[in-house]
Amino acid sequence: MTNSPGTTTTHDPAPERATRKEWTALGVLMLALMLVSMDVSVLYFAIPSITADLEPTGTQQLWMFDIYAFVLAGLLITMGSLGDRIGRRRLLMTGAAAFGAASVLAAYADSAETLIAARALLGIGGATLMPSTMALIRNMFRNAGERAKAIGIWQTVLVSGVALGSVMSGILVEHFWWGSIFLVNLPAMVLLLVLAPVLIPEFKDPDPGRFDWIGVPLSMAAVLPVVYGLKEIAAEGIELSYVASVAVGLVFAALFVHRQRTAASPMISPALFRGRNGFGSAISLILISSLTMMGSAYFTTQYLQSVLGMSAMESALWALLPSVLIGFAAPVATVLVQRGMNRAHVVATGFLISAAGFALLLFVGTDSLWVVLVAAGVLASGAVIVGSQLTDLALGAAPAERAGSASSLVETGNEFGGAIGMALLGSIGNAVYHARMPDAAPAVARETLGGATVVAQELPERAGTALLTTAREAFTSGMHVAAVAAMVLLIGAALAASAALRRVRVVELSPSGV
């Protein structure tokens, strides 16, 4: 069967179409995915109230924000492999129970240490839920066209959830106490626990082999130091300790790869990357797309708050507008592929659309709200097109019994890409900002736009206004240069996608259900 010109896909005979039961199950899974993705940003408006109640130190406050994403990123590969072995529905339900229990613990935390521990447990639950939801889509939707639609929905929900998290926290904190931002998770997790046994059949690898216990710490030691180092570089600038953290992670990554190539029952089968199935290309291109997406968010968030002077809540509400475009992106891409357009061309077009979004950022001045919002919507739409098509390609290339491992690699690629994007594009923008700020400006103001804003408030009105104007122009210039770098990267990715995916041959195996 030919999926699109130049891309040959072999299916089981007459793949059965999904029923209302599978689509209802997808809705339940997406509700859980929405909450997991929202938890990335849910502390955004709650942190002042939490600080007043729990009185955390500066370091503890940072860990409240970061521990969730760190634990989630570090355990994705482990949980994906575990789901292949014990069953994806079983892992999903275990994760839902853990996520719900951790939400209660977080809501009623009476100390900073307890809240940090609860956020770590939420990360563990999230690491079980994210690859499980994606892998179950691979298993439940055997028809390639329906699976592509379901993955498009998955991708849209994931991107939208991060944006919705901050807004939801602001609304809840305004009307209730800060613990309500965690308790809102409970109804969805209870619903998942009740309906999963009824709607979702169990799927697992019938012959998984022994679990790779050595691979677990190696995978975490590879992922966590790299993600931590890159995020700190984005926030604090290049320092020896952060570079060393990335280097340590890369050493462990090499050891992990060696382990997977030599182990009798690896967590990640090397066979996934062999042949012309496009799996390796898809993971690499997903990383690039996530890199530019998160890199753009680094600038647009600061632009709304520090350049335009919006409150955090106001900027979060405005940031929801680009989601209107995102909602159309994945379905349109799916239709194009199903009507015969080569997937390689669709993915390449998605990269070029994102590049066009960055091109729009070149026209942003210090008072360009609508240009920024349109640019954010365009580049995010391109990213969703790329993400949905490449995720579908990666899952279709993986044998059904390895869907959990494949899903975890897709998600890990997203995590790495996001961390690299913030560090790379953020560093470029910061370097330009430093160069454009006058030497006479206070040291704190020369470091970041946020620092300049604080200093400006302490100066006489005329001097403060002049400093803030200079800092905002310097930040905007940095955003322009970073946008050019992102455009070059995206155009290169479009060319690579067109070449690498044009002759992909995907062999789709029927799901193994036990």
Secondary structure, DSSP 8 states (H G I E B T S, - for coil): -EEETTEEEE--SS-----HHHHHHHHHHHHHHHHHHHTTTTTTTTHHHHHHHH---HHHHHHHHHHHHHHHHHHHHHHHHHHHHH-HHHHHHHHHHHHHHHHHHHHT--SHHHHHHHHHHHHHHHHHHHHHHHHHHHHH--SHHHHHHHHHHHHHHHHHHHHHHHHHHHHHHHHS-TTHHHHTHHHHHHHHHHHHHHH---B--SS--S--TTHHHHHHHHHHHHHHHHHHHHHH---HHHHHHHHHHHHHHHHHHHHHHH-SS-SS-GGGGSTTS-HHHHHHHHHHHHHHHHHHHHHHHHIIIIIS---HHHHHHHTTTTHHHHHHHHHHHHHHHHTT--HHHHHHHHHHHHHHHHHHHTT--SS-HHHHHHHHHHHHHHHHHHHHHHHHHHHHHS-GGGHHHHHHHHHHHHHHHHHHHHHHHHHHHHHHHHHHS-TTS-HHHHH-HHHHHHHHHHS-HHHHHHHHHHHHHHHHHHHHHHHHHHHHHHHHHHHHHHHHSTT-EEE-----B-
